[in-house]
Amino acid sequence: MSTAYTGTGRLARLALRRDRVQLPVWILSTVALGAFAGSATDSQYPTEADRLAVLRVAVETPGLLMFRAAPTGTSDGQMTAFGILAFLALMAGFMSTLAVVRHTRQNEETGRAEMIGATAVGRHANLSAALTVVVGANVVLAALTGLAFTGNGLPAAGSFAAGAGVGAAGIAFAGVAAVAAQLTQGARAANGIAATVVGVAYLLRGLADVFGEVQPDGYTMTSAWPSWLSPIGWTMQMRPFAGDRWWVLVLPVALFAVLTAASFALTARRDVGLGLLADRPGPARASAALLSPLGLAWRLQRGTVLGWTVTITAFGLLVGSIANAVADELATNENVTGRLDDLAGGGGHAVMDTFFAAMLTTIGVLVAGYLVQALLRARAEESSGRAEAVLATATGRLAWLGGHLVVATAGAVAMLGLAAVSIGLVYGASAGDPAAQVRHLAGTAYLQLPAVLILAGLAVALFGLVPRLSVGLAWSGFVLGPYGSLLGVPEAVRDVSPFSHVPAVPADATLAPMAVMSVLALALGATGLTLFRRRNLAS
């Protein structure tokens, strides 16, 4: 007897086959990051005094709390949770949302869902299969994370509570993606909605920690109430290694159940291929700029450029605003200064030079993330079939892909400059001579450019060589270079990242390594353009 769920098992196996590379890469990279962080705790903070010093700085530094978490204590497990747990939950969220949209809305956009629906398959089977696969992936992620922490000598109860919190966050965001997939007509818009919710959840968790209450001991905190509005906040509210509040798991499971029920109800109210939110009609006449590949690339990427520009500028303003407070703390805290010196590439520079170099390295990684996302838009255009329509005209392949490369690179250059300006103006307003601060920080910011361009060249090369795997491969390995020393990653692995070879300040820069990185970036980009010119289009 056929039901609305007929065929779910077979579609789940099909989804697993399609994701036989991407899901394992997401899961193993997330687990490896957690394992590295857990194993590095003793070497980073060998004594109780070191840990107390770091946490006392953290509770007074909003920037650290935004990117770490509210500390709960000084044990190995508590330090690991403080350093990496929120980021693991963030990775689980992105893994889940991308996978759900890929197997639901993207199937409809490409016509696969309609073709499969013409067989003996129930109306809810596609969504059911996607959620089954993603929930299973998060259960595996939770178990492996718990095992990885336990393998580092952390208490088993806290380790598996931490793993369960990470997996539960991923499951909650799978429900978010399921609803987003019903609202829009395109996979890109659905991914945008889901990613925005994940980002807002991380921001809410960060703000809740920033505005949390410092306990009388001076180094632990209780997060503010917005933490309870975020699935990532729920992961931290489980307090692994500090009480293991397993009952908090009820919240992400309940949210997933409610969102799943809503997504099934919405599926029954719309036609296949359509979304509940109608697409806005475009203008009656197209701009003349759209007649060129460069104008088309700008039109497709302008939303991405604007979003990342606002993010980078806001981060720069935050760094500039906390610089004076951080300077006071760093002047008497050699342990934290050492950690920032590692992040800045070493060299033992003046305290503020080290701080700004570390922050601009982080901004460089964010800009590289923007650049890869912007360049991979070309892959989305190709897989959707829109690139084929453009290339059927007089537009050549090199001009089409080159347009995306020029727009993305120009955006990256502008963002690095805006970061230096925003930090320099805010910090200079209190330290004096804003113009000089901007000039100094601009030099430090643009030291990141060769490393950023290498990752851009890698994205183009992968797009030309292995288009179907380019998305997953291009996103791998970003944190190993600049953050490897903080996570205990072996030096040989860290050296693979171009950010490991960026000097901390302009005075340290030498021509040879910067030239080598620049030439390598150009070579990778040229290789990708050549390979794309010669290969067939891939859906």
PyMOL commands that set and color helices and strands:
alter all, ss='L'
color gray80, all
select helices_A, chain A and resi 8-18+22-39+41-44+48-58+62-67+76-103+105-110+112-117+125-151+156-183+187-210+225-229+231-237+246-267+288-291+293-330+334-343+351-375+377-384+386-391+397-431+434-446+449-465+467-474+480-487+491-494+498-501+506-508+511-534
alter helices_A, ss='H'
color red, helices_A
select strands_A, chain A and resi 213-214+221-222
alter strands_A, ss='S'
color yellow, strands_A
deselect
rebuild
show_as cartoon
